[in-house]
Amino acid sequence: MTTDFGLTADKMDISGTGDPVLSAQTSPTNIGCGLWTTVAAAGLGVIDPGTLHRRLTRTVAAVERLERAHGFWLNWYDAHDGSLLTTWPETGDPVRPFLSSVDNAWLVTGLMIAADAEPSLRPRVARLLEDADWSYFYTPYDPSDPVAGPGQLRGGYWPDKPGKGEPTGHHYGALNTEPRMASYLGIADGSLPPEHYWHVFRTLLPGMGQEQEPEGAWVTVDGVRVWQGHYTHRGRKLVPTWGGSMFEALMVPLFVPEPEWSPHSWGTSHHRYVRGQIDHGLKEAGYGYWGFSPANIPVGGYSEYGVDALGMQEEGYNSKGVVTPHASFLALPYEPAAAVANLTALDRDFGAYDDRYGFRDSVDTATGRVSDFVLALDQGMVAAALAQQLRPGLLQRPFRTGGFRARVKPLLAKERFSI
């Protein structure tokens, strides 16, 4: 899925009998996935050290050529030449360049993994990251107006306005979602205060509109008053995500060892979250299969899939009978036998596994329709999960040392979910 220029395309159409068709576009997340997947492939013996060096060097060189703003990368580029996209390749619709905190976190993650695996690249990656100051996305906490000043990260900025640019109208307020990777990166490098971690919601506060009225208690940690709320699903107490999808909860711990550093909070909640996904697919909805996470719609396009009861959003993500194989890979550390059995069934009953390219992106269990696409994000999660299962810690090395050990680990050690 990686072009000759060195950037991993957003998706690949494998519906035809000939060569797969790569999309024109790529994003910072896609590029990060390409980097860590290359390292995973080398660590698992799929490619040799020389190939690892060539591929990582080519991608880092491509990233060095990409247009940036405020030290960060914009949301869409042409995967084939690195030019900034201002029109969408598939429709011609205009694209307003955007700086996404989430997307940039995954590219920085990939760059850090590349630098760890290939020492010759460390000076170049360090130069790329020296201007990536996460405080750009941060709104400091204002006790007199915690709505305007929540101590959280914005979704991002459109940089085409004077000054910092035009911010999104929302902040990332839910802790158990994938934006926490940006939070960890900023806390680790010192550009975000550690207290930011405590200002992000475990659940929304009691009385706020959300999927379930939470139980829990107020506690004070590091001088911050924290609502330690939880949901209960099928008798299990857990910390919900925003929409109820698998990758919101379980993409970050592929890299940051949350279950190890916080076994009775993060580790316990992650395991119960997986059980909730399994129970929804097999018992609540009765699909016979499980694993729900944003992915390609089997008939084309993209949609969020999840278990509504596991997310805070009142109109959360619904499963709709669409099972996403990458969700089973994310579940491997918690329910390995169930994950392998589920993947085996998806291949046996629907032909979801492609001998050339791995698992296709999604399966509609009602119609039997299997997606004709492979998405870089989802394959990136598959590769990282396989690496973690077969070579534990391979992709985690950069996130176990330095600021992660000094600043992030102590926060997770103090975490006491009310579960």
N, C-alpha and C positions, 0 to 999 in steps of 0.2 A: 504493500500500500504506500510505500515511500517512493517519491519521484526521484528522477536523476538529479534534480536540484538539491534534494536532501530533506524535503519536508513530507511528513506523512499526511496523505489526503484524508479528508473527513470521512469518506465512505467509498465503498467499492460495489459495483453492480456485477453480480455473478450469475445473472439470469440466462445469459447466452451460452452457446457451446464453445465460443472462442475465448480470447483473452478477456479477463475482467476489465471493466471500464471504471477508471478512477474519477472521482469528482474533481472539479477544478479547484474547489476551496479547501482551505485548512484553517485551523484555529490554534491558539496557544495550547489548549488541552490536547489536541491531536498530536502536535509536535512533541509535547511532553510524553505522551503515550508511546510515540515512536522511539524516543530515547530510552525509556526504561524497559521497553520490550526488547530492544537490542541487547541491553545488559542482561536481561533475563535469559535470552536465547544463548548468550555466551556462557552464562553460569550453569545452564542446563545442558551444555555440550552440543547445542544445535548448530552454532557457528564457532569458528576458531578465533583465537585472539587477534590475528591479523585482520579478519573481517570485522570484528568488533571495532578495532582502531579506525579502520577506513570509514565505516558507517557513522560512528560517533563524530569523527572529525568533519565529515561532510555535512552532517546536520548542524553542528555548532557553527561551522562557517556560514551556512545558510541563515541561521538565527542572527548572526552578527550583521547580516545585510538587511534585516527587516526594519522597516520604519517603526519608530517608537515615539511615545509621548510620556513625559513625566517619569521616565525611567522604566516604563512598562510597555507591554506589547498590545497591539490592537486586536480586535476580535476576529477579523477575517483577512486572510491573505490568499493569493494565488499559489497553490502548492507547487506549481511547475516553474515559476520564476521569482516568487517571493514578493511580487507587487501587492500593494494594499488594494483590497477590493472596495470599490465604491458602488458597484452594481452587482446584484446577485446573479451568478452565472447561469442558473437554470431558468430564470424568469426575466431578467433585465431590470428587476425592481431596484430602486436605490438602496444603498447600504450606508448608514451613517456610522462612521468608525467610532468604536466604543472601547473603553478600557474596563475590562471585567476583573474584579478581584478574584473570582473563582477560577477563571481561565488562566490568569497569570500564576496563580498558586500551582496549578498542575504543570505549567511549563517550567517554573522554578524547581519544582520537585524533580522533573526529568533531568534538568541541567545539573542539579546537585548529585543525582545518581550517576550521570555520565562522568562528572568530574571525579567521583569516588572510584569508578571502575577504570578510568583511563587517566593516570596522573599527568600525562603530558598536556591534557586539556585544562588542568586546574587553573593556571593563570588566565586563560581566555575566558573561562566561565566566571571567574572572580571579577573580571572587568565588566562582563555583561551584567552581573548582579549588583555592582557597587552603587548604582543609582536606583535600585528597586527598593524604595523606602515605603514600607507598608502603612506608615502613618498617613500617606496620601489618601487612603480609603477610610481612615478612622475618624469618627466623630467622638471627641472626648466626652466623658460622662459629666453631666451638669445636674447636680442634685436639685437645683431649683426648677429644672425643666427636663426631666428624664426622657420625655418623648422627643424633644428636639435634640437633646444631647444624651443618647442612650449608652454611650461607651461601646458602640458596636461598629462593624464595618459596613460601608455602603456597598450596594451591588456593583457600583462602578460610576464612571464619568464619561460623558461625551466631551472630548477635549477640544471641540471646535469653538468653544466660547472662551472669552478672556479669563485670565487667572487660572484656577484649577480646572475649569471646564464646568459643564452642567451636570450636577449629580443626579443619580436616580432618586426617585421619591421614597425609596424604601431602604432600610438597613436589613442585614441578615441577623434576625433576632433569635433564631432557633439554634441551640447548641449542637444537637445531634443531626447535623446536616453537613454536606461536603464543604461549605465555606470554612469550616473550622480548620482546614488545612492552611488557609491563608492566615488565620489567627495564630496557629502554632508557629508558622514561619516567621511572622512578625515578632511574636514574643521571643522566639529563639534568637533572632538577630538583634534584639533590643530596640527595634523601631516601634513596637507596641508595648504598652505597660502590661505587666502580668495581670493587673486587676481587670483588664478587658475580658479575660476568660470568665470571670465571675459575673459580668454584666450581661452575658448571653443566657437566654431562657432555657431551663430544662423543660418546663412547660410554660405556656402563658399563665398569667396570674389568675387565681380564682375569680370568677365573675366575668372574665373576658370571654368573648365568643371564641370557642374552640371545639374540637371534636368531642371531647369528654371533659367533664368537670374534674380537675385534678385533685388528688390527695397529696399530702406532704406537710411540710413545715418550713417556717422561716428560720434561717441560720445566719450567722455572721462569720465570714471567712476572710482573712486578710483585711479586715475592716470594712468589707462589703456585705451588705444585707442581701442574702440570696434566697429566692424561693426554690427550695428543693422539692419540686413537684414530680409526680409520676402518674402514669396511666396504668390501668389494669386491663389486660386482654386475656380472656380465657383463663382467669385465675392467676396470671403472671404479672407482676409489677415490673414496669420498664419505663425508660425515658423515650418518648416518641420522637419521630422525625417531624419535618414539616408536612410532607405529603403522604408518607407511608411507603416509600419505595426502598428497595434494598441498597442501592448505591449511596443514598444519603447517609445511611448509618455505617456502611461497611467498606467504603472505598478508602477512607482515611486510615483505618488500622492496617491496611496492606503495607503502610509505610511507617506510621508512628505506632509503637507497640503499646497501644492503650490497654489491651487486656492484661498485659504483663505488668504495666506500671500502675494500673488501677483495677485489680482483679475483681474486687467486690462491688465496684460501681460500673465502669465501662465494660469490663469483661462479662459481668453478669447480665447487664442490659443487652449487650450484643447477642449473647446466646439466646436470651428470651425473645429477642426481636426475630431471630431466625426461626425459632419455634412458632412464633406467631404467623410468619409467612407460610411455613409448612402447614400449619393447622388451617389457615384460610384456604389454601389450594385443595387440600385433601378432605377437610371436614366441613368447614363453613360453606364453601362454594361447591365442593364436590367435583372439581375438575378432573381429579386424578393426577394432577401435576401441580407444581408450585414454583415460585420464584418470579417476583413482579417488580420491574424497575424500568425507568424510561428507556425507550428503544425505538427502533424502526417499526412502524405499523406494518403488519404482514402484507397488506395490499399497497403499501407505499406511503411515504411521509414519516412523521415522527410524532410520538405522543408519550405522555407520562403514564406509567402503570404502577400500581402499588396496592397496598391494603389500607383502605380508608381509615380503619379503626386504629392503625398504628401511627397516624399522622395527626398533627394539631389542626391543620387546615380543615375548616368545617366542610368544605366541598373538596375533599382531598382526592388523591389519585385513586382510581378504581382499577381493579384487576381486569375486568372485561373478558376473562378467559384467555388473555394473551400472556404466555409464559416466555420469559426472557432468559436464555441459557446463562448469560453472564452472572445472573443472580445466584445460580447454584454454585458457581465458582467462588463467589464472595462468601458463601456459606461453608466452604470447605474447612476452615479452622474450627468451626463450631459444631457442625453436623456432617462429618465427612462421608459416612456411609449413606446417609439420606441424600446428600448432594450427588454422589456418584450414581446412586440408583435412579434419581430423577433424570440426570443427563442421559443415562442409558435408555430410559423409557422414552425420552424425547426423540432419540435417534431411532429406536426400534419402531415406535408407533407412527412417527411423522417424517423420518428421514432428515432430521434437523442437522445432522452432522455431515459436512462436506469434506471428503477425503483430501481435497486440495487446500481448503481455507479454514477448516475448523467449523465450529458451530455457527450457523446462520443466526441472524440477530433476534428473531422472535418467531413464535409459533402461536397461531390461533387454534386453541384446542377444540373449539366448537366446529370450525370448518375444516381443520386440517391444513390450512394454508400456512406455508413456511415463507418467511421473508426472503426476497431475492437479493438482499443487501447484507454487507458486513460493515459495521461501523468501527472506526478506529478507537473511539472511547471504550466501546464494549470489549473489543479484542484486547485493548490495553489492560483492562481489568482482569480479563481471563489470563493473560500472560503473567501479570503480577501475582495473581492468586496461585497459579501453578508454581511460580518461583518460590513463593512463601511456603507452599506445602512441601515441595521437594528439596528446596535449599533454604531452610528457615533463616531469615535475617539477611539474605542476599541483597535485597533492595532496601533494607532498613538501616544499613550502616551509617549513612549520613544523618539519620534522625535518632541516633542513639548516643551521639557525642556532642561536644561543643555546647551551644546554647540550648539544644534540645535536652541534653542531660542536666545542664545547670539551671535552666529556667522552666522548661515544660514539664519534665519529670516530677519536680516537687509539687507543681499544681495538681497533677493527676494523682499524686500520692495523698493529697489533702481532700480529694473529691469524695463525697459521701452521698451518693444518690439515695433517696428515701425508698429504696426497693428491698 
